[in-house]
Amino acid sequence: MEDVLQGHCLASFMDSILGGSVVERSVHLAAVFWTLWQARNDVVWRCSSLSMENLKVQVVQSQTLWKNALSGLSSLANRQNSVIHWSPPPHNVLKCNVDAAIFADGASYGVVVRDHFGSFVAARSGWITCTREPLIAEVLAAYESLKWLSGMQHNRIILDSDCLPFCNSFNSRTIDYSYEGLIVKQCLSIARDIGDVKVPIMSGDQRTMWLTNLHGQLVLRLSPSRGLLSHLLVLRIC
C-alpha cells in the first residue's frame, strides 16, 4: 500500500497486483478490498461497524474460501480424462463468458470479457431478483450481459454460456412463446443491434470444464456471506 500512500494511482496499483504472478498476494488484496467495501456499506446503511480484529478475521475467511474453491475445482479437473482449455476468439473479436448461480432469495450472474490475445477486457456481476429457476436465471444472465455489452462499442462478440437450452434457443429459427423464450427473443434483438454476435453450442465436456479451464485466469464469486457465487474475482494464475 505504500505506492498508494505516496500518491500513485490506486487503479494502477490494483492492476499491477491482480495481474501479477503471485497468486497469494492477489487473493489477499482482493479479500482486503472486498472486506473494506462490506465494512463501508455496514457503516453507511446499517449504522454498524466491526473492530479491526473482526475485519482481519473476515479477510482470512475470504482467502480460505478462495483456496477451498480452487482445491475443489482442481480435483474436478483431475478427474477428467482430457483437459479442455479456454480458446481465444478470432482477431478483433471479444469473447464473453457468462454464468448464473441460484440463491435462496434470487440469483446472481457474472461476466468476463477477453480479447483475441486472451487479455482481460472487462468484468461485471449483478443480482437477478424474483427467480430461482436455473434456466430463467441463465437466460436473464445472458440478457443482462448483452445489454451491458451493447454499451462497449464493439460489434463482433462471442457469448459463451454453459446453458445448452439457451444456446439452442438463441440459434433456433423456431419461435418459442414461453417466458424464457421471450427473453431469448429480446436477446436476439439486442444482438442484432450490436452487430455480429455468436452463441456457440458447447459440448458436454466443455460445459463441465467451463469454470476450471479459463486459460490463464480463474473466475470465482467470492463472498463470506453468500458462499462462492456472489461477486467476481478475476485472478491470473499462470
Buried (B, 14 or more C-beta within 10 A) or exposed (E): EEEEEEEEEEEEBBEEBBBEEEBEEBBBBBBBBBBEEBBEEEEEEEEEEBEEEEBEBBBEEBBEBBEEBBEEBEEEBEEEEEEBEBEBBEEEBBBBBBBBBBBEEBBBBBBBBBBEEBEBBBBBBBEBEEBEEBBBBBBBBBBBBBEBBBEBEBBBBBBBBBBBBBBEBBEEEEEBEEEBBEBBBBBBEBBEEBEEBBBBEBEEEBBBBBBBBBEBBBBBBBBBEBEBBBBBBBBBEE
